[in-house]
């Protein structure tokens, strides 16, 4: 570098090759009242840049959300709007917001954002998925990489004379072809999560295929990097490969073993010590430094370090929980600002002759990627709709591609016009593909069955299939009691599919485990205790009940998909969901909702292919008392609140099974409106028919009592239920809401807090209703037809989440 004194004449200064500008001071201003401009100080300027970008990106997010655009599109467009393509074209705006000496800060923090993004993606990525996938995913991934590489290379050879000198080299063509052919898992996962497809069949296939695609594609990128290192000196390529092996072995053999030791020494159920978390997050910077020092590309080190972290709790989950918000909402805005400031749409003008070859290479790469994936999927007997959806998902582009484009600029392979064009293509492909995916694929479509799968229409002398969800040991006791008193017999046996619900934290790919077909089962001791309790219960009951254990590890938002899928495949007539409440003794009328599955319950109620029962455990009888076949301590007193409608009929049908149990005393209270006001004639006839059948069947059963109450409004309904509370009941059974005469609920709508329980169920389960008994809220299966195309389209393109 040449030093130039400003007091001395210089040809460089005269020619305009050296620009003099005022340097921003690093100190903080005293304030505007001292006549100082905050924008002349570096730190306030950085804060203003982040805030401005965030406001623009979030505004775009709000505007584009009805069009089902992913967050990455809003971020990229936000960067472009801030950059020289839009706002920074205004000279005064650029001088104040992005002076020349601020680009250094933006670039470095932006690269750091990409480093931590890839590290976090590596932590979430589960490479063991390649052991569990079938050949279908391998072939789709292989074809989806090889065909675009060949097609892009052929296109490059056809336009070789028009390519720029650096881009025309064989290695450059290979690098571009490899990058255009892979589907980056770090890009795919957040978009699939936004579309709520994590637990869907197509989402699982896309994620596993993307992992395989990355493993195949990264080999091509390694060849490209090694070749670039050896362009000037051949020995440099050898040193690159040696350094690569040494770094990977050091991370896998050294750092990973240390992380495994951390996991092993962390007490079960306890968080990882803060010092380890800080050390690993600082290690990301060390990994980037080492990778850059050996010429391995600065982002590779953090990615490999992330892959070395044992996924899931406690370490992986803790790292994701403590760092994801900071990385995605604070560091990544700098990354997208860096991309936006580097791209300049105006630089593309009059450059078509130079841009044309690369444009056709990218276009051919994207098209052949989609078509090859589509054809390969159809070859393996996937439906046309699912094949097209998968091909669109595998065509998504985002952060990884942007980082590669920046890397190509470092290698002088492409200039600013090429970079801008590639960024625009990236946004365009993702912006077109994402809403098409949302329109084409509805994960709830398979659950829309027209065959009755409920308790009311299941004959008593046939096997009853039940999906019982367990979110922890708190819900286990109540579930076991409910199953036992439901009276399974050898003539009417139960087949129970116990599904343990585990929230996906610290990993990206959801996992569904069938413990009967899984040799290793689960390492979670919490699940082992649950599994053992279920086995003991099965052995105690005998041949009248069969227990099948499953575990799903997925996000709360998509957990309902696994529940509904299991119910669909196993032809279940009932899904039982837990909801645990505990009354606080020292605060009258106050309760603590221990269980966090309210969103899960709501989604299951909306999409279930069978009836649904929500068991509200108040932490009393069903928490502490396990019924055993060997020792029945007392008679259980149950009450059915029959307000009419399909849900009430289903609740009564379930209670009828319990009534056959000699240890159950059942009281049925039917609520009728005064002078039949507000009655639906069809619902009334169906109610009368079922109630008459129930009473005739149980007329000689001294353990069953039936009463009728006539009310004029909701207040009288509540008063009648309160009067019943004078007697002690162990369990209240109530229908949720479908078909209830609105007169019976008039004036009560404002009382409901938990919509999934219905108005009466929510009241009986609340702390205001002074009862320690648990509550079973039942919803009968809703027969669903396929939605019209217009209705489906309007539902997807809305502001709702």
Residue, then its C-alpha position, 0 to 999 in steps of 0.5 A: x500500500x502506498x502512503x500519500x500525504x494530503x499536503x503533498x501533490x499526487x497524481x492519484x489524487x488529481x486523477x480522482x483515484x483517491x477520495x478524501x472524506x471526513x472520517x466518522x468519529x467512534x465516540x458517542x455524541x453529547x446530544x443534539x442540544x450541543x449542536x451535534x449530528x448523531x449520524x456523524x458518529x459510527x455507533x448511532x449510525x449502525x443502530x439507525x441502519x439496523x432499525x431502518x432495515x428491520x422496519x422495511x423488511x417487516x413492512x414487506x413481510x406484512x404486505x407479502x404475507x397474504x401471498x405466502x412469501x417466506x421471510x427470506x424474500x422480505x429480507x432480500x428485498x429489504x436489502x435491495x431497497x436500502x441499497x443503490x438499486x433504490x434508496x441509496x441512489x439518492x446521493x444525500x441518503x447514501x452519504x448519511x446512511x451508508x458513508x464509505x467507511x461504514x461499508x467495512x462494518x456492514x461487510x464484516x458483521x454481515x459475514x459474521x451473520x452468515x457464519x452464525x446462520x450456517x452454524x445454527x443450521x449445522x446444529x439443527x441438521x441431523x446427518x443420521x437421517x441418511x441411515x433411515x431413508x430409503x432408496x427413493x430419497x437417494x435416487x431423487x437427490x442424486x438425479x436432482x444433482x447430476x442432471x442440472x450439473x450436466x445441463x448447466x455445463x452443456x449450456x456453458x459450453x454452448x456460450x463459452x465464447x460469450x462468457x467472461x474470461x474468468x467465468x469461462x474457465x472449466x473450474x468456474x463452470x463446474x463451481x457454478x453448475x454445482x451451486x445451481x444443482x444443490x438444494x441447501x438444507x439451511x435454506x429449505x428448513x425455515x421455508x418448510x417450517x413457515x409453510x407448516x409442512x415439517x411433519x407432513x409426508x412431503x416435508x419429511x421427504x424434502x428435508x431428508x432429500x435435501x440432506x442427501x443433496x447437500x452431501x452429494x453437492x458439497x463434493x463438487x464444491x470441494x473440487x471447485x475450491x481445491x481447483x481454485x486454490x491450485x490455479x496458480x500453484x498446483x501444490x496449493x490444491x494439495x495443501x487445501x485438501x490436507x488442511x480440509x482433512x485436518x480441520x474436519x478430523x479435529x472438529x469431529x475427533x476433538x471438538x465433538x468428543x468434548x461436546x459429548x462429554x459436556x452432554x454426558x456430565x450435564x445432569x438429566x433435566x438440567x440446562x447446560x452450564x453457561x460457560x460451555x454455551x459461551x465457549x461454543x459460540x465463541x468457537x464459531x469465530x475461531x472455526x471461521x478464523x481457522x478455515x479462512x487461514x487455511x483458505x477453506x472459505x470462512x463459512x465452512x468452519x462454522x458449518x462443520x462445527x455446527x454439525x459436530x454438536x450433538x443435536x437435540x437436548x440438552x446441548x443442541x437445544x440450549x444453543x438454539x434457544x439462546x442464540x437463534x433470536x440474536x442471530x436471525x433478528x440482529x446479525x442476519x439483517x447486516x448480512x442482507x444489508x451487505x447483499x443489498x448494498x452490493x447489488x445494483x440493478x442499474x449496473x445491469x443496464x447495457x450489460x446483456x451481452x455479458x449477462x446473457x450466458x450466465x442467465x441461461x446457465x442459471x435458468x437451465x440449472x433451475x429448470x432442469x433441477x425442477x424437471x429432474x426432481x419431478x420425473x424422478x418422483x413420478x418414477x417412484x409412483x408419487x402422485x403428480x401433485x406431490x411430485x410437482x410440490x416436491x420439485x418446487x420445494x427442492x428448487x427453493x433458494x436463499x441465504x446459502x446461494x447469496x453467500x456463494x455469489x459473494x464468494x464468487x465475487x471474491x474469486x473475481x468470477x463475477x462482477x456486480x452486474x452478474x451478482x445483481x442478476x443472480x440475486x434477482x433470480x434467487x428472489x424470483x425463484x423462491x417468490x414464485x415457488x413458495x405460494x405455488x407449494x402452498x396452493x398445491x399441497x394441503x397437509x390436512x387433505x388426507x384427513x378429510x374422510x367421509x367414513x364414520x370413525x367415532x364411538x357412537x357408530x362403532x359396534x360394542x362387540x368390535x375392537x375400539x382403536x384409540x390414539x392416546x397422546x402423552x405429553x409427559x408423566x403428568x398426563x399419564x395417570x389420568x390417561x391410564x385411569x380413563x382407559x381402565x374405566x372405559x371398560x375394555x373387555x375380551x368381547x370389546x377390546x381396545x387397541x391403544x396407540x400411545x403417542x408421546x409428544x415431544x417438542x422439536x428443539x435443537x434439531x431441524x428434521x422431525x422424527x417419528x418413532x415406532x418403538x415396536x419396530x425400533x431396535x434402539x428405542x429412545x434414550x429418553x429416560x422420561x419416555x422409558x418410565x412412561x413406556x414401562x408404566x404402559x406395559x405394566x398397565x397392559x399386563x394388568x388388564x390382560x387380553x382386553x387391551x393392547x398398547x402400542x408405543x410411538x414418539x413424535x418429535x416435531x414442532x408444536x405447530x405441526x404436531x397435529x399432523x402426526x397425531x392425525x396421520x396416526x389416527x388415520x393409518x390405524x383407523x382410530x375412532x377416538x383421539x385423547x388429548x391431555x390438558x393439565x390444570x392445577x389450582x393454586x391453593x393460596x390464590x382462590x379462583x386461580x389456576x395454572x395451565x401446566x400443559x402447553x398443547x392448546x394450539x395442538x388441541x385446536x389443530x387436532x379438533x379442526x382436522x382430526x379424521x375421527x372423534x376427539x376427547x380432551x382430558x382436562x387433568x386438574x391434578x387431583x384424582x387422576x393425578x395421584x390415583x392409579x386404578x389397578x385390576x387387582x385392587x379396586x378401591x371404590x366406585x367412581x362417580x361420573x356425570x354426563x352433561x347432555x346439552x344435545x347435538x352430535x358432540x353430546x351424543x358422542x359423549x353419551x355413547x362413550x359414557x355408555x361404555x363406562x356404564x357397563x363397568x361395575x365400578x362406575x356410577x353414572x349420572x346423566x343430566x339432559x338439559x332442555x329449553x323451555x317450551x322447546x325454544x330454539x330446538x333444531x328438529x333434526x338434532x332433537x330427533x337424533x338426541x331423543x333416539x340416542x337418549x331413549x336407547x341409552x335409558x332402555x338399555x340401562x333401565x335395570x342398572x342401579x348404577x345409572x341415573x338419568x335426569x332432565x332439567x328445563x332451562x330458559x337461558x345460559x345462567x339457568x344452565x350454569x345454576x343447574x350445573x352448580x347445583x349438581x356440584x353438591x354431589x361429588x364426582x370424579x369425572x365430568x363428561x360433556x360434548x364440546x359444542x356442535x349442535x347445542x341449542x343456543x338458548x341453553x348457552x344464551x349469555x355465556x359466550x363471554x365466559x369462554x377462555x379455552x375455545x377448544x373446550x367449548x363453553x360448558x367444558x371450559x366452565x366445568x374445567x375452570x377454577x370458578x367451578x369449585x370441583x377437583x374432578x377432571x373433565x372429558x370434553x368430547x367432539x364427534x368426528x366431523x365428516x369433511x368433503x374436499x374443499x372447492x378450489x376457490x375456497x382452498x385458494x382463498x383460505x391459503x392467501x389470507x392474513x391469518x397464520 
